[in-house]
Amino acid sequence: MFSKTALAKMIDHSFLKHDASEQEIISFCEESREEHFAAVVVFPYWLPVAAKHLRSSDVKLATVVGFPFGAVPAACKVYESQKSIEMGAEEIDMVINLGALRSGHLEVVRREIEKVVTEAEMDGLTEDGEEILVKVIIETGLTTRYEQEQVCRIAEEARADFIKTCTGLGPRGATVEDVKFLRQVLSRDLGIKAAGAIRTYEQMLMMINAGANRIGTSSGFAILREYERVEQPLAEGIVEAET
């Protein structure tokens, strides 16, 4: 059984609404820091606002690059990563060039991952001395198992930190089968971020049990409320029985 804090520390809490207002971003960050999520994910434009309202908290600031389709040149992704880091991003979730992958242009995919990872390494450490993380989004609903394995190998060689299943805007979200497959392919040095249509505590547990290290969701608050309803009474009952 996870504690509530341990559970929260496995959640990347996303707020990627294209019409979000500044006040909505501020409220989201302030509420998220109270729950101690692993990270908050916002669009690059909102990074300065989010950075201000997450300052001195234990919640990392993440953003998306090449989102949601990945169909831009590598130079654009590198520039977007650089500017995002300058504005406070501590974690980068980048979408690979899916069209290049499906066309067999693996060197294109390799170069863009390597360049974004290098940019993250060159831009140094976060304020608390930790490395800037890069998560590689492979959109499991649009790629074959063979293509996914190819990207996993490339990401490991390029020193990325996570493979992320989905953008949340593809044909489907993450499945337990996706996570199990990726965990079999990847070494333990690379994390797995399961994302897309994960809205309940039960779904989150299934992904964790399959091998996910992080969960990307816009339902973080709801998942923690569900945890409180399901697990806390059980934990209290165990304590009472022991005493």
C-alpha beads as a LAMMPS data file, in Angstrom:
LAMMPS data file: protein, C-alpha beads

243 atoms
242 bonds

1 atom types
1 bond types

-500.0 500.0 xlo xhi
-500.0 500.0 ylo yhi
-500.0 500.0 zlo zhi

Masses

1 110.0

Atoms # bond

1 1 1 0.000 0.000 0.000
2 1 1 1.313 3.447 -0.948
3 1 1 1.104 6.442 1.321
4 1 1 -0.727 9.407 -0.157
5 1 1 2.542 11.336 -0.464
6 1 1 4.306 8.444 -2.184
7 1 1 1.420 8.159 -4.621
8 1 1 1.472 11.892 -5.372
9 1 1 5.214 11.686 -6.043
10 1 1 4.496 9.355 -8.956
11 1 1 2.111 11.790 -10.654
12 1 1 2.974 14.346 -13.315
13 1 1 -0.065 16.568 -12.969
14 1 1 -0.922 18.069 -16.359
15 1 1 -2.830 21.208 -17.269
16 1 1 -2.565 21.394 -21.059
17 1 1 -5.762 23.195 -21.965
18 1 1 -5.110 25.489 -24.903
19 1 1 -7.538 28.088 -23.550
20 1 1 -6.345 28.075 -19.914
21 1 1 -6.226 31.503 -18.306
22 1 1 -3.437 32.864 -16.142
23 1 1 -5.570 32.638 -13.018
24 1 1 -6.380 29.012 -13.808
25 1 1 -2.669 28.254 -14.140
26 1 1 -1.935 29.989 -10.832
27 1 1 -4.694 28.132 -8.998
28 1 1 -3.601 24.828 -10.520
29 1 1 0.016 25.343 -9.391
30 1 1 -0.902 26.455 -5.892
31 1 1 -3.247 23.494 -5.383
32 1 1 -0.682 21.098 -6.902
33 1 1 2.092 22.197 -4.560
34 1 1 -0.176 21.423 -1.609
35 1 1 -0.510 17.837 -2.873
36 1 1 3.266 17.418 -3.492
37 1 1 3.003 15.965 -6.991
38 1 1 6.181 14.891 -8.763
39 1 1 5.720 17.589 -11.382
40 1 1 3.279 20.031 -12.904
41 1 1 3.097 20.040 -16.713
42 1 1 2.085 23.249 -18.522
43 1 1 2.583 24.732 -21.970
44 1 1 5.846 26.678 -22.472
45 1 1 4.061 30.031 -22.516
46 1 1 2.976 29.550 -18.903
47 1 1 6.366 28.473 -17.536
48 1 1 7.295 31.849 -15.973
49 1 1 3.932 32.052 -14.192
50 1 1 4.128 28.438 -13.013
51 1 1 7.754 28.827 -11.907
52 1 1 6.801 31.783 -9.719
53 1 1 4.000 29.889 -8.000
54 1 1 5.954 26.655 -7.549
55 1 1 9.063 28.359 -6.155
56 1 1 10.400 26.787 -2.930
57 1 1 8.125 23.761 -3.363
58 1 1 9.030 20.111 -3.950
59 1 1 7.016 20.034 -7.196
60 1 1 9.061 20.045 -10.402
61 1 1 8.081 22.179 -13.385
62 1 1 7.677 20.307 -16.676
63 1 1 6.630 21.279 -20.176
64 1 1 6.022 19.765 -23.600
65 1 1 8.140 20.108 -26.748
66 1 1 7.028 19.345 -30.312
67 1 1 3.590 18.815 -28.854
68 1 1 1.318 17.136 -29.800
69 1 1 2.366 15.816 -33.235
70 1 1 6.181 15.989 -33.215
71 1 1 6.217 16.952 -36.898
72 1 1 8.703 19.822 -36.728
73 1 1 12.444 19.883 -37.456
74 1 1 14.832 18.883 -34.688
75 1 1 16.160 22.449 -34.535
76 1 1 12.707 23.670 -33.513
77 1 1 12.554 21.143 -30.679
78 1 1 16.025 22.105 -29.509
79 1 1 15.139 25.812 -29.509
80 1 1 11.858 25.138 -27.728
81 1 1 13.734 23.086 -25.119
82 1 1 16.350 25.803 -24.636
83 1 1 13.811 28.582 -24.161
84 1 1 11.684 26.391 -21.889
85 1 1 14.645 25.647 -19.638
86 1 1 15.499 29.351 -19.541
87 1 1 11.935 29.998 -18.344
88 1 1 12.183 27.457 -15.551
89 1 1 11.391 24.023 -17.009
90 1 1 13.044 21.206 -15.066
91 1 1 11.616 18.367 -17.131
92 1 1 10.999 18.158 -20.894
93 1 1 8.387 15.860 -22.460
94 1 1 9.241 15.724 -26.172
95 1 1 7.176 14.142 -28.940
96 1 1 9.281 12.274 -31.473
97 1 1 8.825 12.717 -35.209
98 1 1 6.275 9.965 -35.699
99 1 1 6.175 10.345 -39.471
100 1 1 9.943 9.913 -39.673
101 1 1 9.751 6.837 -37.457
102 1 1 6.994 5.224 -39.508
103 1 1 8.970 5.985 -42.681
104 1 1 11.993 4.153 -41.293
105 1 1 14.055 7.334 -40.901
106 1 1 15.547 6.258 -37.593
107 1 1 18.504 8.632 -37.846
108 1 1 16.102 11.575 -37.843
109 1 1 14.566 10.273 -34.626
110 1 1 17.989 9.558 -33.166
111 1 1 19.358 13.018 -33.922
112 1 1 16.389 14.889 -32.470
113 1 1 16.458 12.905 -29.217
114 1 1 20.226 13.296 -28.920
115 1 1 20.016 17.042 -29.562
116 1 1 17.271 17.651 -26.997
117 1 1 19.081 15.540 -24.382
118 1 1 22.335 17.393 -25.110
119 1 1 20.552 20.727 -24.763
120 1 1 19.172 19.646 -21.384
121 1 1 22.653 18.571 -20.269
122 1 1 24.295 21.776 -21.526
123 1 1 21.801 23.978 -19.735
124 1 1 23.017 22.560 -16.459
125 1 1 21.159 21.680 -13.306
126 1 1 17.914 22.729 -11.707
127 1 1 17.943 25.172 -8.793
128 1 1 18.151 22.284 -6.328
129 1 1 21.096 20.697 -8.123
130 1 1 19.292 17.971 -10.043
131 1 1 19.623 17.156 -13.738
132 1 1 16.991 18.313 -16.203
133 1 1 15.016 15.258 -17.267
134 1 1 13.974 14.368 -20.818
135 1 1 10.956 12.137 -21.472
136 1 1 10.504 10.755 -24.989
137 1 1 6.867 10.413 -26.124
138 1 1 6.316 7.536 -28.560
139 1 1 2.484 7.572 -28.943
140 1 1 1.855 3.866 -28.476
141 1 1 -1.538 4.096 -30.166
142 1 1 0.110 5.045 -33.464
143 1 1 3.302 2.960 -33.426
144 1 1 4.001 -0.754 -33.707
145 1 1 5.805 -2.784 -31.065
146 1 1 8.810 -3.005 -33.394
147 1 1 8.867 0.792 -33.830
148 1 1 8.502 1.292 -30.089
149 1 1 11.425 -1.035 -29.420
150 1 1 13.557 0.848 -31.941
151 1 1 12.850 4.175 -30.214
152 1 1 13.529 2.661 -26.799
153 1 1 16.985 1.540 -27.955
154 1 1 17.697 4.968 -29.418
155 1 1 16.480 6.767 -26.281
156 1 1 18.727 4.645 -24.061
157 1 1 21.747 5.303 -26.247
158 1 1 20.931 9.018 -26.265
159 1 1 20.771 9.101 -22.434
160 1 1 17.113 10.102 -22.177
161 1 1 15.462 9.581 -18.792
162 1 1 11.957 8.276 -19.566
163 1 1 9.877 6.754 -22.313
164 1 1 6.380 8.222 -22.217
165 1 1 3.518 6.289 -23.768
166 1 1 1.169 8.927 -25.154
167 1 1 0.389 12.611 -25.576
168 1 1 -3.188 12.116 -24.454
169 1 1 -4.338 13.436 -27.840
170 1 1 -3.683 10.327 -29.913
171 1 1 -6.163 7.605 -30.856
172 1 1 -5.982 6.067 -27.371
173 1 1 -4.267 6.353 -24.038
174 1 1 -1.787 4.048 -22.340
175 1 1 -2.635 0.414 -21.699
176 1 1 -1.244 -2.078 -19.226
177 1 1 0.050 -4.067 -22.206
178 1 1 1.965 -0.997 -23.444
179 1 1 3.689 -0.557 -20.107
180 1 1 4.519 -4.246 -19.725
181 1 1 6.047 -4.324 -23.200
182 1 1 8.155 -1.227 -22.599
183 1 1 9.349 -2.547 -19.232
184 1 1 10.519 -5.754 -20.924
185 1 1 12.408 -3.798 -23.573
186 1 1 13.972 -1.100 -21.415
187 1 1 16.725 -1.404 -18.871
188 1 1 15.925 -0.334 -15.315
189 1 1 17.929 2.847 -15.912
190 1 1 15.093 4.265 -18.015
191 1 1 11.794 5.168 -16.427
192 1 1 8.355 4.699 -17.959
193 1 1 5.742 7.419 -17.849
194 1 1 2.270 6.051 -18.561
195 1 1 -0.044 8.778 -19.824
196 1 1 -3.340 9.176 -21.585
197 1 1 -6.816 8.416 -20.217
198 1 1 -5.584 7.538 -16.702
199 1 1 -8.290 9.005 -14.508
200 1 1 -8.754 6.684 -11.516
201 1 1 -6.723 5.322 -8.616
202 1 1 -7.358 1.788 -9.855
203 1 1 -5.995 2.611 -13.311
204 1 1 -2.928 4.205 -11.758
205 1 1 -2.216 1.142 -9.636
206 1 1 -2.522 -1.092 -12.690
207 1 1 0.069 0.986 -14.542
208 1 1 2.444 1.013 -11.576
209 1 1 2.118 -2.756 -11.151
210 1 1 2.869 -3.168 -14.871
211 1 1 6.133 -1.259 -14.463
212 1 1 5.416 2.473 -14.749
213 1 1 7.492 4.881 -12.644
214 1 1 5.432 7.988 -13.364
215 1 1 1.825 8.622 -14.299
216 1 1 0.816 11.516 -16.507
217 1 1 -2.724 12.679 -15.839
218 1 1 -4.942 15.719 -15.617
219 1 1 -6.946 13.907 -12.920
220 1 1 -4.374 14.029 -10.131
221 1 1 -6.684 15.685 -7.618
222 1 1 -9.445 13.164 -8.301
223 1 1 -7.041 10.230 -7.977
224 1 1 -5.829 11.421 -4.582
225 1 1 -9.407 11.973 -3.380
226 1 1 -10.231 8.428 -4.481
227 1 1 -7.158 7.152 -2.607
228 1 1 -8.427 8.856 0.538
229 1 1 -11.820 7.178 0.203
230 1 1 -10.429 3.724 -0.570
231 1 1 -7.126 3.313 1.252
232 1 1 -7.156 5.560 4.295
233 1 1 -10.122 3.857 6.005
234 1 1 -8.414 0.517 5.359
235 1 1 -5.146 1.750 6.858
236 1 1 -6.967 3.123 9.902
237 1 1 -8.717 -0.238 10.355
238 1 1 -5.364 -2.051 10.328
239 1 1 -3.982 0.284 12.983
240 1 1 -7.040 -0.219 15.182
241 1 1 -6.766 -4.009 14.811
242 1 1 -3.096 -3.914 15.820
243 1 1 -3.821 -1.856 18.930

Bonds

1 1 1 2
2 1 2 3
3 1 3 4
4 1 4 5
5 1 5 6
6 1 6 7
7 1 7 8
8 1 8 9
9 1 9 10
10 1 10 11
11 1 11 12
12 1 12 13
13 1 13 14
14 1 14 15
15 1 15 16
16 1 16 17
17 1 17 18
18 1 18 19
19 1 19 20
20 1 20 21
21 1 21 22
22 1 22 23
23 1 23 24
24 1 24 25
25 1 25 26
26 1 26 27
27 1 27 28
28 1 28 29
29 1 29 30
30 1 30 31
31 1 31 32
32 1 32 33
33 1 33 34
34 1 34 35
35 1 35 36
36 1 36 37
37 1 37 38
38 1 38 39
39 1 39 40
40 1 40 41
41 1 41 42
42 1 42 43
43 1 43 44
44 1 44 45
45 1 45 46
46 1 46 47
47 1 47 48
48 1 48 49
49 1 49 50
50 1 50 51
51 1 51 52
52 1 52 53
53 1 53 54
54 1 54 55
55 1 55 56
56 1 56 57
57 1 57 58
58 1 58 59
59 1 59 60
60 1 60 61
61 1 61 62
62 1 62 63
63 1 63 64
64 1 64 65
65 1 65 66
66 1 66 67
67 1 67 68
68 1 68 69
69 1 69 70
70 1 70 71
71 1 71 72
72 1 72 73
73 1 73 74
74 1 74 75
75 1 75 76
76 1 76 77
77 1 77 78
78 1 78 79
79 1 79 80
80 1 80 81
81 1 81 82
82 1 82 83
83 1 83 84
84 1 84 85
85 1 85 86
86 1 86 87
87 1 87 88
88 1 88 89
89 1 89 90
90 1 90 91
91 1 91 92
92 1 92 93
93 1 93 94
94 1 94 95
95 1 95 96
96 1 96 97
97 1 97 98
98 1 98 99
99 1 99 100
100 1 100 101
101 1 101 102
102 1 102 103
103 1 103 104
104 1 104 105
105 1 105 106
106 1 106 107
107 1 107 108
108 1 108 109
109 1 109 110
110 1 110 111
111 1 111 112
112 1 112 113
113 1 113 114
114 1 114 115
115 1 115 116
116 1 116 117
117 1 117 118
118 1 118 119
119 1 119 120
120 1 120 121
121 1 121 122
122 1 122 123
123 1 123 124
124 1 124 125
125 1 125 126
126 1 126 127
127 1 127 128
128 1 128 129
129 1 129 130
130 1 130 131
131 1 131 132
132 1 132 133
133 1 133 134
134 1 134 135
135 1 135 136
136 1 136 137
137 1 137 138
138 1 138 139
139 1 139 140
140 1 140 141
141 1 141 142
142 1 142 143
143 1 143 144
144 1 144 145
145 1 145 146
146 1 146 147
147 1 147 148
148 1 148 149
149 1 149 150
150 1 150 151
151 1 151 152
152 1 152 153
153 1 153 154
154 1 154 155
155 1 155 156
156 1 156 157
157 1 157 158
158 1 158 159
159 1 159 160
160 1 160 161
161 1 161 162
162 1 162 163
163 1 163 164
164 1 164 165
165 1 165 166
166 1 166 167
167 1 167 168
168 1 168 169
169 1 169 170
170 1 170 171
171 1 171 172
172 1 172 173
173 1 173 174
174 1 174 175
175 1 175 176
176 1 176 177
177 1 177 178
178 1 178 179
179 1 179 180
180 1 180 181
181 1 181 182
182 1 182 183
183 1 183 184
184 1 184 185
185 1 185 186
186 1 186 187
187 1 187 188
188 1 188 189
189 1 189 190
190 1 190 191
191 1 191 192
192 1 192 193
193 1 193 194
194 1 194 195
195 1 195 196
196 1 196 197
197 1 197 198
198 1 198 199
199 1 199 200
200 1 200 201
201 1 201 202
202 1 202 203
203 1 203 204
204 1 204 205
205 1 205 206
206 1 206 207
207 1 207 208
208 1 208 209
209 1 209 210
210 1 210 211
211 1 211 212
212 1 212 213
213 1 213 214
214 1 214 215
215 1 215 216
216 1 216 217
217 1 217 218
218 1 218 219
219 1 219 220
220 1 220 221
221 1 221 222
222 1 222 223
223 1 223 224
224 1 224 225
225 1 225 226
226 1 226 227
227 1 227 228
228 1 228 229
229 1 229 230
230 1 230 231
231 1 231 232
232 1 232 233
233 1 233 234
234 1 234 235
235 1 235 236
236 1 236 237
237 1 237 238
238 1 238 239
239 1 239 240
240 1 240 241
241 1 241 242
242 1 242 243
